[in-house]
Amino acid sequence: MAVSKKMKDVIVNEIRYSIKKMEEATSIEEKLYYFSAVQGIFHRVFNIEFSPELLFAHFIFNEAFKAFQQKLATMKMGDLVFVITEQQIGRLSDLTKEFLNQFESDKKTDDVLKKMVTLLYSVYGNGNYLMGKGMLKI
């Protein structure tokens, strides 16, 4: 990603902290709270040093955060037809780590961002349906 060393360090440190806190958290709410820092750091950095790659990463992480938050809200309102699973929330953490490793190594992150889109889709009704059929794999 086209970003200065200083901004890259800011991003890496923030994501590293976010992952650590997600792994320590005991509730879905708390895990999502710390996950939200990932899209947040991209937003703050691209306001200083914009690049389309940072915008793309921000967009995907932001959409993942919103999808999980929306599903959590419907669960709290009593919609329990399907719920966020430990597998999904664990995968959120794993993909964030995978992204960090790729980003830190200056490797392309497109593949991990595609996986994140698949994961976020799994918390929507049709995504969950496709996961149940074995067609969508997170």
C-alpha positions as CSV (number, residue, x, y, z in Angstrom):
1,M,0.0,0.0,0.0
2,A,1.2,3.4,-0.8
3,V,1.8,4.9,2.6
4,S,4.8,6.4,4.4
5,K,6.8,4.5,6.9
6,K,5.4,6.7,9.7
7,M,1.8,6.1,8.8
8,K,2.4,2.4,8.2
9,D,3.8,2.1,11.7
10,V,0.7,3.9,13.1
11,I,-1.6,1.5,11.3
12,V,0.4,-1.6,12.3
13,N,0.5,-0.6,16.0
14,E,-3.2,0.2,16.1
15,I,-4.2,-3.0,14.4
16,R,-1.9,-5.0,16.6
17,Y,-3.5,-3.5,19.7
18,S,-7.0,-4.1,18.3
19,I,-6.2,-7.8,17.7
20,K,-4.8,-8.2,21.2
21,K,-7.9,-6.7,22.8
22,M,-10.2,-8.7,20.6
23,E,-8.5,-11.9,21.7
24,E,-8.8,-10.9,25.4
25,A,-12.4,-9.8,25.1
26,T,-15.1,-12.2,26.4
27,S,-18.2,-10.9,24.7
28,I,-19.1,-10.3,21.0
29,E,-19.9,-6.7,21.8
30,E,-16.4,-6.1,23.3
31,K,-14.7,-7.9,20.4
32,L,-16.6,-5.8,17.9
33,Y,-15.8,-2.6,19.8
34,Y,-12.0,-3.4,19.5
35,F,-12.5,-4.5,15.9
36,S,-13.9,-1.1,15.0
37,A,-10.5,0.4,15.7
38,V,-9.2,-1.1,12.4
39,Q,-11.5,0.8,10.1
40,G,-11.0,3.8,12.4
41,I,-7.3,3.9,12.0
42,F,-7.6,3.7,8.2
43,H,-10.0,6.6,8.2
44,R,-7.7,8.8,10.4
45,V,-4.6,7.9,8.3
46,F,-6.2,8.5,4.9
47,N,-7.3,12.0,6.1
48,I,-3.6,12.7,6.5
49,E,-2.1,10.6,3.7
50,F,-4.7,9.5,1.2
51,S,-4.4,6.5,-1.1
52,P,-7.0,4.4,-2.9
53,E,-5.6,1.3,-1.3
54,L,-6.2,2.7,2.2
55,L,-9.7,3.7,1.2
56,F,-10.4,0.2,-0.1
57,A,-9.2,-1.4,3.1
58,H,-11.2,1.1,5.2
59,F,-14.3,0.4,3.1
60,I,-14.1,-3.4,3.6
61,F,-13.3,-3.2,7.3
62,N,-16.0,-0.7,7.8
63,E,-18.6,-2.8,6.0
64,A,-17.6,-5.8,8.0
65,F,-18.0,-3.9,11.3
66,K,-21.4,-2.6,10.2
67,A,-22.6,-6.1,9.1
68,F,-21.6,-7.6,12.5
69,Q,-23.1,-4.7,14.4
70,Q,-26.4,-4.9,12.5
71,K,-26.7,-8.6,13.0
72,L,-25.9,-8.2,16.7
73,A,-28.6,-5.5,17.0
74,T,-31.2,-7.7,15.4
75,M,-30.2,-10.6,17.8
76,K,-30.7,-8.3,20.8
77,M,-34.2,-7.4,19.4
78,G,-35.1,-11.1,19.4
79,D,-34.3,-12.2,15.8
80,L,-32.6,-15.5,16.6
81,V,-33.3,-17.3,13.3
82,F,-29.6,-17.4,13.1
83,V,-26.9,-15.9,15.3
84,I,-23.3,-14.8,15.1
85,T,-21.3,-17.9,15.8
86,E,-17.9,-18.2,17.6
87,Q,-16.6,-19.4,14.2
88,Q,-17.5,-16.1,12.6
89,I,-16.2,-13.9,15.3
90,G,-13.0,-16.0,15.5
91,R,-12.6,-15.7,11.7
92,L,-13.0,-11.9,12.1
93,S,-9.9,-11.9,14.3
94,D,-8.0,-14.4,12.1
95,L,-8.6,-12.3,9.0
96,T,-7.6,-9.1,10.7
97,K,-4.3,-10.9,11.7
98,E,-3.9,-12.1,8.1
99,F,-4.4,-8.6,6.8
100,L,-1.9,-7.2,9.3
101,N,0.7,-9.8,8.2
102,Q,0.2,-9.0,4.5
103,F,0.2,-5.2,5.1
104,E,3.3,-5.3,7.3
105,S,5.2,-7.4,4.8
106,D,4.2,-5.1,1.9
107,K,2.3,-7.8,0.2
108,K,-1.0,-7.4,-1.6
109,T,-4.0,-7.5,0.7
110,D,-6.7,-8.1,-2.0
111,D,-7.1,-11.8,-1.2
112,V,-7.6,-11.3,2.5
113,L,-10.0,-8.4,1.8
114,K,-12.0,-10.7,-0.4
115,K,-12.2,-13.2,2.4
116,M,-13.4,-10.5,4.7
117,V,-16.2,-9.6,2.3
118,T,-17.2,-13.3,2.3
119,L,-17.2,-13.3,6.1
120,L,-19.3,-10.2,6.4
121,Y,-21.8,-11.6,3.9
122,S,-22.1,-14.7,6.1
123,V,-23.9,-12.6,8.8
124,Y,-26.6,-11.6,6.3
125,G,-29.6,-13.8,5.8
126,N,-28.7,-15.0,2.3
127,G,-25.0,-15.5,3.3
128,N,-26.0,-17.6,6.3
129,Y,-28.3,-19.6,4.0
130,L,-25.5,-20.2,1.5
131,M,-23.2,-21.1,4.4
132,G,-25.7,-23.7,5.6
133,K,-25.8,-25.2,2.1
134,G,-22.0,-25.4,2.1
135,M,-21.7,-23.0,-0.8
136,L,-20.2,-20.1,1.2
137,K,-17.1,-21.0,3.2
138,I,-15.6,-18.6,5.7
